[in-house]
């Protein structure tokens, strides 16, 4: 019920913005703000991807999920292509995959991965 109310409020707010922007003076401002937002989002994605291990390209919303067949075989093929440490997006979540026993063992020995202070 709460989700439905939230969605209806969101739709009402969107309708108000669209009806307000129907005047010719507001539309260029809305387009400028939208293009600026999308440009900043693209710049952030490029900066983020520079710090990550290599990995396959994935669409923005669904990530690499549509391309996963039998998961263990797909990850094995990706490991052969990109190495034992690679990154991908599963849905909208960034995932770092370790596919080598030595890397996994080293990662769990480090304090950053122990999950405790």
C-alpha positions in Angstrom: 0.0 0.0 0.0 2.8 2.4 0.9 4.6 1.6 -2.4 1.4 2.3 -4.3 1.0 5.7 -2.5 4.6 6.6 -3.1 4.3 5.7 -6.8 1.1 7.7 -7.2 2.7 10.7 -5.5 5.7 10.3 -7.7 3.5 10.2 -10.8 1.6 13.2 -9.6 4.8 15.2 -9.1 6.0 14.1 -12.6 2.7 15.2 -14.1 3.1 18.6 -12.4 6.6 19.0 -13.8 5.5 18.0 -17.3 2.5 20.3 -17.2 4.7 23.2 -15.9 7.2 22.6 -18.6 4.7 22.7 -21.4 5.3 26.4 -21.6 8.1 27.2 -24.1 10.3 29.1 -21.6 10.6 26.2 -19.2 11.4 23.4 -21.6 14.9 24.6 -22.5 15.7 24.9 -18.8 14.5 21.3 -18.1 16.4 20.0 -21.1 19.6 21.7 -19.9 19.2 20.3 -16.4 18.5 16.8 -17.8 21.5 16.8 -20.2 23.8 18.1 -17.4 22.6 15.4 -15.0 23.2 12.7 -17.6 26.6 14.1 -18.5 27.7 14.1 -14.8 26.4 10.5 -14.4 28.4 9.4 -17.5 31.6 11.1 -16.1 31.1 9.4 -12.8 30.7 6.0 -14.5 33.9 6.5 -16.5 35.9 7.5 -13.4 34.6 4.6 -11.5 35.4 2.1 -14.2 39.1 3.3 -14.4 39.7 2.0 -10.8 38.1 -1.4 -11.4 39.7 -4.6 -12.7 38.9 -5.4 -16.4 35.6 -7.0 -17.3 32.9 -7.4 -19.9 30.7 -4.5 -21.0 27.3 -4.6 -19.6 24.1 -2.5 -20.2 23.3 0.1 -17.6 20.2 -1.2 -15.9 20.3 -5.0 -16.3 24.0 -5.4 -16.2 25.5 -8.7 -17.4 22.5 -10.7 -16.2 20.9 -11.3 -19.6 24.1 -12.8 -20.9 24.6 -15.4 -18.0 23.9 -18.9 -19.1 24.9 -21.7 -16.8 26.6 -19.4 -14.3 29.7 -21.4 -13.4 30.5 -21.9 -17.1 29.9 -18.3 -18.0 32.2 -17.1 -15.1 34.8 -19.7 -16.2 34.7 -18.2 -19.8 35.0 -14.7 -18.4 37.9 -15.7 -16.2 39.7 -17.1 -19.3 39.1 -13.8 -21.1 39.8 -11.3 -18.4 41.9 -13.1 -15.9 41.4 -14.5 -12.4 40.2 -11.1 -11.1 37.5 -9.3 -13.1 34.6 -7.0 -12.5 31.0 -7.0 -13.9 27.6 -5.6 -13.1 24.9 -8.0 -12.0 21.8 -5.9 -12.3 22.8 -2.5 -11.0 25.3 -4.0 -8.5 29.0 -3.9 -9.2 30.5 -7.3 -8.6 34.2 -8.2 -8.3 34.8 -11.8 -9.1 37.8 -13.8 -7.8 38.1 -17.1 -9.6 41.5 -18.4 -8.4 42.0 -20.3 -5.1 45.2 -18.3 -4.2 43.4 -14.9 -4.8 40.4 -16.0 -2.7 42.7 -17.2 0.1 44.7 -14.0 0.1 41.6 -11.9 0.1 40.1 -13.6 3.1 43.3 -13.2 5.0 43.3 -9.5 4.7 41.7 -7.3 7.4 39.5 -5.4 4.9 37.6 -8.6 4.0 37.1 -10.1 7.5 33.9 -8.2 8.2 34.9 -7.2 11.7 36.6 -4.1 13.2 
